[in-house]
Amino acid sequence: MKTCSICKIEFDENEPDSLYGEAGQWLAEEFWKDAGELCRTCRENRARLVMMYGHEMNT
């Protein structure tokens, strides 16, 4: 079990991802360099927020 660096809850890093979770994982690897440190919910929320507000990343 790991602790999420954003929300501080414990999570299982082997939990299967949704499509938003996969997008959040990609963002964690490519843009924020914090892959493996975020829970599924935070990865999903990050992906949704980038889709809505991260126009510079949606080119």
N, CA, C, O and CB atoms as a CASP TS submission, in Angstrom:
PFRMAT TS
TARGET T0000
AUTHOR 0000-0000-0000
METHOD Language model
MODEL 1
PARENT N/A
ATOM      1  N   MET     1       0.844  -1.184   0.000  1.00  0.00           N
ATOM      2  CA  MET     1       0.000   0.000   0.000  1.00  0.00           C
ATOM      3  C   MET     1       0.887   1.244   0.000  1.00  0.00           C
ATOM      4  O   MET     1       1.922   1.294   0.664  1.00  0.00           O
ATOM      5  CB  MET     1      -0.959   0.000   1.224  1.00  0.00           C
ATOM      6  N   LYS     2       0.455   2.230  -0.754  1.00  0.00           N
ATOM      7  CA  LYS     2       1.150   3.512  -0.836  1.00  0.00           C
ATOM      8  C   LYS     2       0.207   4.608  -0.370  1.00  0.00           C
ATOM      9  O   LYS     2      -1.003   4.398  -0.280  1.00  0.00           O
ATOM     10  CB  LYS     2       1.655   3.792  -2.283  1.00  0.00           C
ATOM     11  N   THR     3       0.759   5.772  -0.075  1.00  0.00           N
ATOM     12  CA  THR     3      -0.034   6.928   0.315  1.00  0.00           C
ATOM     13  C   THR     3      -0.009   7.943  -0.817  1.00  0.00           C
ATOM     14  O   THR     3       1.052   8.290  -1.335  1.00  0.00           O
ATOM     15  CB  THR     3       0.495   7.552   1.634  1.00  0.00           C
ATOM     16  N   CYS     4      -1.189   8.412  -1.191  1.00  0.00           N
ATOM     17  CA  CYS     4      -1.315   9.380  -2.280  1.00  0.00           C
ATOM     18  C   CYS     4      -0.679  10.707  -1.863  1.00  0.00           C
ATOM     19  O   CYS     4      -0.892  11.186  -0.749  1.00  0.00           O
ATOM     20  CB  CYS     4      -2.808   9.585  -2.667  1.00  0.00           C
ATOM     21  N   SER     5       0.095  11.287  -2.761  1.00  0.00           N
ATOM     22  CA  SER     5       0.780  12.543  -2.445  1.00  0.00           C
ATOM     23  C   SER     5      -0.165  13.746  -2.480  1.00  0.00           C
ATOM     24  O   SER     5       0.197  14.825  -2.009  1.00  0.00           O
ATOM     25  CB  SER     5       1.927  12.767  -3.419  1.00  0.00           C
ATOM     26  N   ILE     6      -1.357  13.578  -3.024  1.00  0.00           N
ATOM     27  CA  ILE     6      -2.313  14.691  -3.057  1.00  0.00           C
ATOM     28  C   ILE     6      -3.312  14.589  -1.905  1.00  0.00           C
ATOM     29  O   ILE     6      -3.411  15.505  -1.088  1.00  0.00           O
ATOM     30  CB  ILE     6      -3.060  14.717  -4.403  1.00  0.00           C
ATOM     31  N   CYS     7      -4.052  13.482  -1.835  1.00  0.00           N
ATOM     32  CA  CYS     7      -5.131  13.381  -0.831  1.00  0.00           C
ATOM     33  C   CYS     7      -4.738  12.635   0.438  1.00  0.00           C
ATOM     34  O   CYS     7      -5.489  12.628   1.414  1.00  0.00           O
ATOM     35  CB  CYS     7      -6.317  12.698  -1.439  1.00  0.00           C
ATOM     36  N   LYS     8      -3.570  12.011   0.428  1.00  0.00           N
ATOM     37  CA  LYS     8      -2.985  11.333   1.598  1.00  0.00           C
ATOM     38  C   LYS     8      -3.703  10.064   2.029  1.00  0.00           C
ATOM     39  O   LYS     8      -3.491   9.605   3.152  1.00  0.00           O
ATOM     40  CB  LYS     8      -2.959  12.271   2.746  1.00  0.00           C
ATOM     41  N   ILE     9      -4.551   9.472   1.173  1.00  0.00           N
ATOM     42  CA  ILE     9      -5.155   8.193   1.520  1.00  0.00           C
ATOM     43  C   ILE     9      -4.247   7.072   1.039  1.00  0.00           C
ATOM     44  O   ILE     9      -3.438   7.268   0.133  1.00  0.00           O
ATOM     45  CB  ILE     9      -6.573   8.058   0.908  1.00  0.00           C
ATOM     46  N   GLU    10      -4.382   5.898   1.646  1.00  0.00           N
ATOM     47  CA  GLU    10      -3.615   4.745   1.215  1.00  0.00           C
ATOM     48  C   GLU    10      -4.317   4.116   0.019  1.00  0.00           C
ATOM     49  O   GLU    10      -5.546   4.065  -0.030  1.00  0.00           O
ATOM     50  CB  GLU    10      -3.446   3.720   2.369  1.00  0.00           C
ATOM     51  N   PHE    11      -3.531   3.636  -0.950  1.00  0.00           N
ATOM     52  CA  PHE    11      -4.108   3.023  -2.136  1.00  0.00           C
ATOM     53  C   PHE    11      -3.250   1.857  -2.579  1.00  0.00           C
ATOM     54  O   PHE    11      -2.066   1.762  -2.259  1.00  0.00           O
ATOM     55  CB  PHE    11      -4.251   4.048  -3.269  1.00  0.00           C
ATOM     56  N   ASP    12      -3.892   0.970  -3.329  1.00  0.00           N
ATOM     57  CA  ASP    12      -3.208  -0.183  -3.914  1.00  0.00           C
ATOM     58  C   ASP    12      -2.778   0.213  -5.318  1.00  0.00           C
ATOM     59  O   ASP    12      -3.627   0.477  -6.170  1.00  0.00           O
ATOM     60  CB  ASP    12      -4.129  -1.466  -3.934  1.00  0.00           C
ATOM     61  N   GLU    13      -1.495   0.259  -5.569  1.00  0.00           N
ATOM     62  CA  GLU    13      -0.988   0.699  -6.866  1.00  0.00           C
ATOM     63  C   GLU    13      -1.298  -0.292  -7.985  1.00  0.00           C
ATOM     64  O   GLU    13      -1.112   0.036  -9.156  1.00  0.00           O
ATOM     65  CB  GLU    13       0.504   0.919  -6.785  1.00  0.00           C
ATOM     66  N   ASN    14      -1.762  -1.484  -7.656  1.00  0.00           N
ATOM     67  CA  ASN    14      -2.099  -2.484  -8.664  1.00  0.00           C
ATOM     68  C   ASN    14      -3.587  -2.496  -9.005  1.00  0.00           C
ATOM     69  O   ASN    14      -4.037  -3.339  -9.781  1.00  0.00           O
ATOM     70  CB  ASN    14      -1.679  -3.852  -8.186  1.00  0.00           C
ATOM     71  N   GLU    15      -4.346  -1.574  -8.436  1.00  0.00           N
ATOM     72  CA  GLU    15      -5.782  -1.486  -8.720  1.00  0.00           C
ATOM     73  C   GLU    15      -5.985  -1.141 -10.200  1.00  0.00           C
ATOM     74  O   GLU    15      -5.303  -0.263 -10.729  1.00  0.00           O
ATOM     75  CB  GLU    15      -6.470  -0.418  -7.802  1.00  0.00           C
ATOM     76  N   PRO    16      -6.920  -1.826 -10.869  1.00  0.00           N
ATOM     77  CA  PRO    16      -7.137  -1.538 -12.297  1.00  0.00           C
ATOM     78  C   PRO    16      -7.631  -0.108 -12.514  1.00  0.00           C
ATOM     79  O   PRO    16      -8.353   0.448 -11.686  1.00  0.00           O
ATOM     80  CB  PRO    16      -8.147  -2.531 -12.892  1.00  0.00           C
ATOM     81  N   ASP    17      -7.227   0.476 -13.646  1.00  0.00           N
ATOM     82  CA  ASP    17      -7.573   1.859 -13.960  1.00  0.00           C
ATOM     83  C   ASP    17      -8.768   1.953 -14.887  1.00  0.00           C
ATOM     84  O   ASP    17      -9.051   1.035 -15.656  1.00  0.00           O
ATOM     85  CB  ASP    17      -6.395   2.561 -14.581  1.00  0.00           C
ATOM     86  N   SER    18      -9.459   3.069 -14.804  1.00  0.00           N
ATOM     87  CA  SER    18     -10.468   3.433 -15.785  1.00  0.00           C
ATOM     88  C   SER    18      -9.752   4.168 -16.917  1.00  0.00           C
ATOM     89  O   SER    18      -8.536   4.345 -16.860  1.00  0.00           O
ATOM     90  CB  SER    18     -11.607   4.317 -15.147  1.00  0.00           C
ATOM     91  N   LEU    19     -10.481   4.595 -17.933  1.00  0.00           N
ATOM     92  CA  LEU    19      -9.857   5.374 -19.006  1.00  0.00           C
ATOM     93  C   LEU    19      -9.325   6.698 -18.474  1.00  0.00           C
ATOM     94  O   LEU    19      -8.250   7.135 -18.884  1.00  0.00           O
ATOM     95  CB  LEU    19     -10.860   5.626 -20.142  1.00  0.00           C
ATOM     96  N   TYR    20     -10.054   7.343 -17.571  1.00  0.00           N
ATOM     97  CA  TYR    20      -9.565   8.585 -16.975  1.00  0.00           C
ATOM     98  C   TYR    20      -8.329   8.323 -16.133  1.00  0.00           C
ATOM     99  O   TYR    20      -7.401   9.131 -16.116  1.00  0.00           O
ATOM    100  CB  TYR    20     -10.657   9.244 -16.123  1.00  0.00           C
ATOM    101  N   GLY    21      -8.317   7.191 -15.432  1.00  0.00           N
ATOM    102  CA  GLY    21      -7.147   6.839 -14.641  1.00  0.00           C
ATOM    103  C   GLY    21      -5.914   6.625 -15.497  1.00  0.00           C
ATOM    104  O   GLY    21      -4.810   7.018 -15.120  1.00  0.00           O
ATOM    105  N   GLU    22      -6.106   5.999 -16.655  1.00  0.00           N
ATOM    106  CA  GLU    22      -4.991   5.805 -17.583  1.00  0.00           C
ATOM    107  C   GLU    22      -4.487   7.145 -18.109  1.00  0.00           C
ATOM    108  O   GLU    22      -3.281   7.356 -18.231  1.00  0.00           O
ATOM    109  CB  GLU    22      -5.414   4.902 -18.754  1.00  0.00           C
ATOM    110  N   ALA    23      -5.411   8.045 -18.417  1.00  0.00           N
ATOM    111  CA  ALA    23      -5.003   9.380 -18.874  1.00  0.00           C
ATOM    112  C   ALA    23      -4.268  10.113 -17.760  1.00  0.00           C
ATOM    113  O   ALA    23      -3.274  10.793 -18.014  1.00  0.00           O
ATOM    114  CB  ALA    23      -6.230  10.203 -19.338  1.00  0.00           C
ATOM    115  N   GLY    24      -4.752   9.977 -16.527  1.00  0.00           N
ATOM    116  CA  GLY    24      -4.081  10.596 -15.395  1.00  0.00           C
ATOM    117  C   GLY    24      -2.700  10.028 -15.164  1.00  0.00           C
ATOM    118  O   GLY    24      -1.782  10.751 -14.777  1.00  0.00           O
ATOM    119  N   GLN    25      -2.549   8.734 -15.399  1.00  0.00           N
ATOM    120  CA  GLN    25      -1.233   8.108 -15.265  1.00  0.00           C
ATOM    121  C   GLN    25      -0.276   8.664 -16.316  1.00  0.00           C
ATOM    122  O   GLN    25       0.885   8.949 -16.022  1.00  0.00           O
ATOM    123  CB  GLN    25      -1.342   6.570 -15.396  1.00  0.00           C
ATOM    124  N   TRP    26      -0.767   8.814 -17.530  1.00  0.00           N
ATOM    125  CA  TRP    26       0.059   9.389 -18.592  1.00  0.00           C
ATOM    126  C   TRP    26       0.487  10.808 -18.229  1.00  0.00           C
ATOM    127  O   TRP    26       1.649  11.172 -18.412  1.00  0.00           O
ATOM    128  CB  TRP    26      -0.703   9.388 -19.932  1.00  0.00           C
ATOM    129  N   LEU    27      -0.437  11.605 -17.718  1.00  0.00           N
ATOM    130  CA  LEU    27      -0.110  12.976 -17.295  1.00  0.00           C
ATOM    131  C   LEU    27       0.927  12.960 -16.174  1.00  0.00           C
ATOM    132  O   LEU    27       1.843  13.782 -16.154  1.00  0.00           O
ATOM    133  CB  LEU    27      -1.384  13.722 -16.829  1.00  0.00           C
ATOM    134  N   ALA    28       0.774  12.014 -15.238  1.00  0.00           N
ATOM    135  CA  ALA    28       1.724  11.902 -14.128  1.00  0.00           C
ATOM    136  C   ALA    28       3.126  11.580 -14.638  1.00  0.00           C
ATOM    137  O   ALA    28       4.117  12.068 -14.094  1.00  0.00           O
ATOM    138  CB  ALA    28       1.263  10.823 -13.134  1.00  0.00           C
ATOM    139  N   GLU    29       3.207  10.769 -15.668  1.00  0.00           N
ATOM    140  CA  GLU    29       4.510  10.395 -16.220  1.00  0.00           C
ATOM    141  C   GLU    29       5.107  11.508 -17.076  1.00  0.00           C
ATOM    142  O   GLU    29       6.299  11.798 -16.976  1.00  0.00           O
ATOM    143  CB  GLU    29       4.384   9.123 -17.045  1.00  0.00           C
ATOM    144  N   GLU    30       4.291  12.124 -17.909  1.00  0.00           N
ATOM    145  CA  GLU    30       4.797  13.071 -18.900  1.00  0.00           C
ATOM    146  C   GLU    30       4.908  14.515 -18.434  1.00  0.00           C
ATOM    147  O   GLU    30       5.840  15.214 -18.833  1.00  0.00           O
ATOM    148  CB  GLU    30       3.933  13.030 -20.081  1.00  0.00           C
ATOM    149  N   PHE    31       3.984  14.980 -17.600  1.00  0.00           N
ATOM    150  CA  PHE    31       3.950  16.396 -17.254  1.00  0.00           C
ATOM    151  C   PHE    31       4.366  16.695 -15.818  1.00  0.00           C
ATOM    152  O   PHE    31       5.166  17.601 -15.584  1.00  0.00           O
ATOM    153  CB  PHE    31       2.580  16.926 -17.483  1.00  0.00           C
ATOM    154  N   TRP    32       3.832  15.944 -14.853  1.00  0.00           N
ATOM    155  CA  TRP    32       4.114  16.269 -13.456  1.00  0.00           C
ATOM    156  C   TRP    32       5.201  15.416 -12.830  1.00  0.00           C
ATOM    157  O   TRP    32       5.658  15.715 -11.727  1.00  0.00           O
ATOM    158  CB  TRP    32       2.875  16.134 -12.654  1.00  0.00           C
ATOM    159  N   LYS    33       5.616  14.378 -13.500  1.00  0.00           N
ATOM    160  CA  LYS    33       6.705  13.504 -13.027  1.00  0.00           C
ATOM    161  C   LYS    33       6.454  12.959 -11.617  1.00  0.00           C
ATOM    162  O   LYS    33       7.370  12.857 -10.801  1.00  0.00           O
ATOM    163  CB  LYS    33       8.027  14.267 -13.045  1.00  0.00           C
ATOM    164  N   ASP    34       5.172  12.607 -11.349  1.00  0.00           N
ATOM    165  CA  ASP    34       4.836  12.022 -10.049  1.00  0.00           C
ATOM    166  C   ASP    34       4.126  10.679 -10.213  1.00  0.00           C
ATOM    167  O   ASP    34       3.267  10.320  -9.407  1.00  0.00           O
ATOM    168  CB  ASP    34       3.955  12.986  -9.242  1.00  0.00           C
ATOM    169  N   ALA    35       4.487   9.949 -11.251  1.00  0.00           N
ATOM    170  CA  ALA    35       3.893   8.636 -11.509  1.00  0.00           C
ATOM    171  C   ALA    35       4.121   7.708 -10.321  1.00  0.00           C
ATOM    172  O   ALA    35       5.205   7.668  -9.738  1.00  0.00           O
ATOM    173  CB  ALA    35       4.482   8.016 -12.792  1.00  0.00           C
ATOM    174  N   GLY    36       3.082   6.971  -9.981  1.00  0.00           N
ATOM    175  CA  GLY    36       3.159   6.027  -8.870  1.00  0.00           C
ATOM    176  C   GLY    36       2.892   6.642  -7.513  1.00  0.00           C
ATOM    177  O   GLY    36       2.873   5.929  -6.510  1.00  0.00           O
ATOM    178  N   GLU    37       2.687   7.942  -7.458  1.00  0.00           N
ATOM    179  CA  GLU    37       2.467   8.619  -6.179  1.00  0.00           C
ATOM    180  C   GLU    37       1.020   9.036  -5.953  1.00  0.00           C
ATOM    181  O   GLU    37       0.685   9.555  -4.888  1.00  0.00           O
ATOM    182  CB  GLU    37       3.346   9.828  -6.093  1.00  0.00           C
ATOM    183  N   LEU    38       0.149   8.813  -6.956  1.00  0.00           N
ATOM    184  CA  LEU    38      -1.238   9.264  -6.856  1.00  0.00           C
ATOM    185  C   LEU    38      -2.206   8.091  -6.853  1.00  0.00           C
ATOM    186  O   LEU    38      -1.989   7.095  -7.543  1.00  0.00           O
ATOM    187  CB  LEU    38      -1.572  10.210  -8.003  1.00  0.00           C
ATOM    188  N   CYS    39      -3.272   8.215  -6.077  1.00  0.00           N
ATOM    189  CA  CYS    39      -4.314   7.194  -6.063  1.00  0.00           C
ATOM    190  C   CYS    39      -5.148   7.301  -7.342  1.00  0.00           C
ATOM    191  O   CYS    39      -5.034   8.271  -8.091  1.00  0.00           O
ATOM    192  CB  CYS    39      -5.214   7.340  -4.802  1.00  0.00           C
ATOM    193  N   ARG    40      -5.968   6.314  -7.573  1.00  0.00           N
ATOM    194  CA  ARG    40      -6.794   6.271  -8.776  1.00  0.00           C
ATOM    195  C   ARG    40      -7.711   7.488  -8.867  1.00  0.00           C
ATOM    196  O   ARG    40      -7.845   8.080  -9.938  1.00  0.00           O
ATOM    197  CB  ARG    40      -7.622   4.991  -8.801  1.00  0.00           C
ATOM    198  N   THR    41      -8.332   7.862  -7.776  1.00  0.00           N
ATOM    199  CA  THR    41      -9.254   8.999  -7.787  1.00  0.00           C
ATOM    200  C   THR    41      -8.552  10.294  -8.158  1.00  0.00           C
ATOM    201  O   THR    41      -9.084  11.077  -8.945  1.00  0.00           O
ATOM    202  CB  THR    41      -9.919   9.149  -6.431  1.00  0.00           C
ATOM    203  N   CYS    42      -7.380  10.532  -7.615  1.00  0.00           N
ATOM    204  CA  CYS    42      -6.638  11.758  -7.936  1.00  0.00           C
ATOM    205  C   CYS    42      -6.151  11.754  -9.375  1.00  0.00           C
ATOM    206  O   CYS    42      -6.147  12.800 -10.025  1.00  0.00           O
ATOM    207  CB  CYS    42      -5.450  11.926  -6.990  1.00  0.00           C
ATOM    208  N   ARG    43      -5.734  10.584  -9.894  1.00  0.00           N
ATOM    209  CA  ARG    43      -5.347  10.502 -11.305  1.00  0.00           C
ATOM    210  C   ARG    43      -6.538  10.790 -12.208  1.00  0.00           C
ATOM    211  O   ARG    43      -6.412  11.516 -13.194  1.00  0.00           O
ATOM    212  CB  ARG    43      -4.764   9.118 -11.627  1.00  0.00           C
ATOM    213  N   GLU    44      -7.698  10.219 -11.871  1.00  0.00           N
ATOM    214  CA  GLU    44      -8.901  10.446 -12.666  1.00  0.00           C
ATOM    215  C   GLU    44      -9.310  11.916 -12.622  1.00  0.00           C
ATOM    216  O   GLU    44      -9.634  12.500 -13.656  1.00  0.00           O
ATOM    217  CB  GLU    44     -10.050   9.560 -12.166  1.00  0.00           C
ATOM    218  N   ASN    45      -9.297  12.510 -11.447  1.00  0.00           N
ATOM    219  CA  ASN    45      -9.682  13.914 -11.315  1.00  0.00           C
ATOM    220  C   ASN    45      -8.726  14.823 -12.078  1.00  0.00           C
ATOM    221  O   ASN    45      -9.157  15.784 -12.714  1.00  0.00           O
ATOM    222  CB  ASN    45      -9.724  14.318  -9.840  1.00  0.00           C
ATOM    223  N   ARG    46      -7.457  14.530 -12.019  1.00  0.00           N
ATOM    224  CA  ARG    46      -6.474  15.322 -12.754  1.00  0.00           C
ATOM    225  C   ARG    46      -6.756  15.259 -14.250  1.00  0.00           C
ATOM    226  O   ARG    46      -6.716  16.283 -14.933  1.00  0.00           O
ATOM    227  CB  ARG    46      -5.047  14.828 -12.456  1.00  0.00           C
ATOM    228  N   ALA    47      -7.040  14.066 -14.763  1.00  0.00           N
ATOM    229  CA  ALA    47      -7.328  13.915 -16.191  1.00  0.00           C
ATOM    230  C   ALA    47      -8.567  14.713 -16.579  1.00  0.00           C
ATOM    231  O   ALA    47      -8.574  15.377 -17.615  1.00  0.00           O
ATOM    232  CB  ALA    47      -7.520  12.432 -16.549  1.00  0.00           C
ATOM    233  N   ARG    48      -9.604  14.655 -15.767  1.00  0.00           N
ATOM    234  CA  ARG    48     -10.826  15.411 -16.071  1.00  0.00           C
ATOM    235  C   ARG    48     -10.560  16.915 -16.067  1.00  0.00           C
ATOM    236  O   ARG    48     -11.035  17.635 -16.945  1.00  0.00           O
ATOM    237  CB  ARG    48     -11.931  15.071 -15.058  1.00  0.00           C
ATOM    238  N   LEU    49      -9.812  17.380 -15.089  1.00  0.00           N
ATOM    239  CA  LEU    49      -9.505  18.809 -15.014  1.00  0.00           C
ATOM    240  C   LEU    49      -8.663  19.274 -16.195  1.00  0.00           C
ATOM    241  O   LEU    49      -8.890  20.360 -16.728  1.00  0.00           O
ATOM    242  CB  LEU    49      -8.782  19.122 -13.716  1.00  0.00           C
ATOM    243  N   VAL    50      -7.702  18.469 -16.605  1.00  0.00           N
ATOM    244  CA  VAL    50      -6.876  18.842 -17.756  1.00  0.00           C
ATOM    245  C   VAL    50      -7.735  18.880 -19.019  1.00  0.00           C
ATOM    246  O   VAL    50      -7.547  19.752 -19.867  1.00  0.00           O
ATOM    247  CB  VAL    50      -5.694  17.849 -17.933  1.00  0.00           C
ATOM    248  N   MET    51      -8.675  17.944 -19.151  1.00  0.00           N
ATOM    249  CA  MET    51      -9.559  17.972 -20.320  1.00  0.00           C
ATOM    250  C   MET    51     -10.380  19.253 -20.354  1.00  0.00           C
ATOM    251  O   MET    51     -10.628  19.799 -21.429  1.00  0.00           O
ATOM    252  CB  MET    51     -10.489  16.752 -20.319  1.00  0.00           C
ATOM    253  N   MET    52     -10.803  19.740 -19.196  1.00  0.00           N
ATOM    254  CA  MET    52     -11.640  20.939 -19.141  1.00  0.00           C
ATOM    255  C   MET    52     -10.837  22.223 -19.225  1.00  0.00           C
ATOM    256  O   MET    52     -11.257  23.172 -19.887  1.00  0.00           O
ATOM    257  CB  MET    52     -12.449  20.942 -17.877  1.00  0.00           C
ATOM    258  N   TYR    53      -9.669  22.267 -18.554  1.00  0.00           N
ATOM    259  CA  TYR    53      -8.962  23.540 -18.395  1.00  0.00           C
ATOM    260  C   TYR    53      -7.548  23.570 -18.953  1.00  0.00           C
ATOM    261  O   TYR    53      -6.966  24.648 -19.073  1.00  0.00           O
ATOM    262  CB  TYR    53      -8.908  23.886 -16.967  1.00  0.00           C
ATOM    263  N   GLY    54      -6.986  22.438 -19.293  1.00  0.00           N
ATOM    264  CA  GLY    54      -5.596  22.397 -19.743  1.00  0.00           C
ATOM    265  C   GLY    54      -5.479  22.510 -21.245  1.00  0.00           C
ATOM    266  O   GLY    54      -4.950  21.605 -21.890  1.00  0.00           O
ATOM    267  N   HIS    55      -5.952  23.580 -21.807  1.00  0.00           N
ATOM    268  CA  HIS    55      -5.977  23.727 -23.258  1.00  0.00           C
ATOM    269  C   HIS    55      -4.590  23.647 -23.885  1.00  0.00           C
ATOM    270  O   HIS    55      -4.455  23.187 -25.019  1.00  0.00           O
ATOM    271  CB  HIS    55      -6.621  25.035 -23.625  1.00  0.00           C
ATOM    272  N   GLU    56      -3.567  24.083 -23.174  1.00  0.00           N
ATOM    273  CA  GLU    56      -2.214  24.011 -23.721  1.00  0.00           C
ATOM    274  C   GLU    56      -1.742  22.558 -23.848  1.00  0.00           C
ATOM    275  O   GLU    56      -0.828  22.280 -24.624  1.00  0.00           O
ATOM    276  CB  GLU    56      -1.243  24.807 -22.838  1.00  0.00           C
ATOM    277  N   MET    57      -2.345  21.633 -23.103  1.00  0.00           N
ATOM    278  CA  MET    57      -1.979  20.218 -23.184  1.00  0.00           C
ATOM    279  C   MET    57      -2.840  19.474 -24.197  1.00  0.00           C
ATOM    280  O   MET    57      -2.520  18.344 -24.564  1.00  0.00           O
ATOM    281  CB  MET    57      -2.106  19.560 -21.814  1.00  0.00           C
ATOM    282  N   ASN    58      -3.905  20.081 -24.645  1.00  0.00           N
ATOM    283  CA  ASN    58      -4.833  19.428 -25.575  1.00  0.00           C
ATOM    284  C   ASN    58      -4.585  19.872 -27.014  1.00  0.00           C
ATOM    285  O   ASN    58      -5.537  20.100 -27.761  1.00  0.00           O
ATOM    286  CB  ASN    58      -6.283  19.730 -25.178  1.00  0.00           C
ATOM    287  N   THR    59      -3.342  19.995 -27.406  1.00  0.00           N
ATOM    288  CA  THR    59      -3.043  20.433 -28.765  1.00  0.00           C
ATOM    289  C   THR    59      -2.844  19.265 -29.685  1.00  0.00           C
ATOM    290  O   THR    59      -2.584  19.453 -30.873  1.00  0.00           O
ATOM    291  CB  THR    59      -1.822  21.310 -28.786  1.00  0.00           C
TER
END
